């Protein structure tokens, strides 16, 4: 795993073996069929890749194809500036914005592990889909 600041983005980039684990942990094939998760961008977005090799970012909640935005993966030579305060942690919304959570830093944010992040991403995305919430076609 490579993680750190690249400009204004805090990135977590999974190694090849971690990609397989992360895709299983997040059950990513259910969240966004045909894509795999490569990492995290700023804790609030997944970095994903489609079958053709195109890379995108998409919110962790909701994982919805309407919100895919093109994203350029940094090269292996790009130096990520490590920040020891954040290594191995994810700053997560307690209540996602899409469900009315406060987008500002404060009481609606908490530090969690990668494993807990996967549990919460699955939970909130299921809740989003069960509610029939989505962007109209």
C-alpha positions in Angstrom: 0.0 0.0 0.0 1.2 3.5 -0.9 -0.4 6.4 0.8 0.2 10.0 1.4 -0.4 13.5 0.0 -0.1 14.2 -3.7 -0.9 17.9 -4.0 -4.2 18.5 -2.2 -5.3 14.8 -2.4 -4.5 12.2 0.3 -4.3 9.0 -1.6 -4.3 5.4 -0.6 -3.2 3.2 -3.4 -3.4 -0.6 -3.0 -0.8 -3.0 -4.3 -1.9 -5.8 -6.7 -2.4 -8.3 -3.9 -4.3 -5.7 -1.8 -6.6 -4.9 -4.8 -7.9 -8.5 -4.7 -8.4 -8.3 -0.9 -10.1 -4.9 -1.1 -12.4 -5.9 -3.9 -13.5 -8.9 -1.8 -13.7 -6.9 1.4 -15.9 -4.2 -0.1 -17.8 -6.7 -2.3 -17.0 -4.3 -5.1 -18.5 -6.4 -7.8 -21.9 -5.8 -6.1 -21.3 -2.1 -5.6 -20.1 -1.3 -9.1 -20.2 -4.3 -11.5 -17.4 -4.4 -14.0 -15.0 -2.2 -11.9 -12.3 -2.9 -9.4 -11.2 -0.7 -6.5 -7.6 0.5 -6.7 -7.5 2.8 -3.7 -9.0 5.8 -2.0 -8.9 9.5 -2.8 -9.2 11.8 0.1 -11.0 9.1 2.1 -14.4 10.1 0.6 -13.9 8.6 -2.9 -12.8 5.2 -4.3 -10.3 5.1 -7.1 -11.7 2.5 -9.5 -10.8 1.0 -12.9 -13.1 -0.4 -15.5 -12.4 -3.5 -17.6 -10.9 -1.3 -20.4 -8.3 0.1 -17.9 -9.9 3.5 -17.6 -9.6 5.0 -14.1 -12.2 7.1 -12.2 -13.0 8.3 -8.8 -16.5 7.7 -7.3 -17.9 8.5 -3.8 -17.6 5.7 -1.3 -21.3 6.5 -0.6 -23.1 6.3 -2.8 -21.2 4.1 -5.2 -23.2 5.1 -8.2 -22.0 5.1 -11.9 -23.6 8.5 -12.4 -20.9 9.9 -10.1 -17.9 8.5 -11.9 -15.3 11.1 -12.7 -12.2 10.5 -14.7 -9.1 10.2 -12.6 -5.4 10.0 -13.4 -3.6 7.4 -11.3 -0.2 8.8 -10.3 2.8 6.9 -11.7 4.8 4.6 -9.6 7.5 7.3 -9.6 5.2 9.9 -8.2 6.2 10.5 -4.6 3.4 10.5 -2.1 4.3 12.6 1.0 3.6 10.4 4.0 1.8 11.9 6.9 2.2 9.7 10.0 -1.0 11.0 11.5 -3.1 9.3 8.8 -1.2 6.1 7.9 -3.5 3.0 8.1 -6.5 5.1 9.0 -9.5 6.5 7.1 -11.4 9.6 8.1 -15.0 8.7 7.6 -18.4 10.4 7.8 -20.4 8.9 10.7 -23.5 9.8 8.7 -22.9 10.1 4.9 -23.8 13.4 3.3 -26.3 11.7 1.0 -28.3 10.8 4.1 -28.1 14.3 5.6 -24.8 14.1 7.4 -22.9 17.3 8.0 -20.1 17.7 5.3 -17.9 19.9 7.6 -15.1 18.5 9.7 -16.3 18.0 13.2 -18.7 15.6 15.0 -19.7 13.8 11.8 -16.2 12.6 11.1 -14.3 9.7 12.8 -11.1 7.8 12.3 -11.6 4.1 11.5 -9.6 1.1 10.2 -9.7 -0.1 6.6 -11.7 -3.2 7.7 -14.4 -1.0 9.4 -14.5 1.3 6.4 -15.4 -1.7 4.2 -18.2 -2.7 6.6 -19.6 0.8 6.6 -19.3 1.3 2.9 -21.3 -1.9 2.3 -23.9 -1.0 4.9 -24.5 2.6 3.7 -24.5 1.6 0.0 -27.1 -1.2 0.7 -29.2 1.4 2.6 -28.9 3.7 -0.4 -30.0 1.1 -2.8 -32.8 -0.3 -0.6 -34.2 3.3 -0.3 -34.4 3.4 -4.1 -32.2 6.5 -3.9 -30.4 7.4 -7.1 -29.8 9.8 -9.8 -32.6 9.8 -12.4 -31.6 8.7 -15.9 
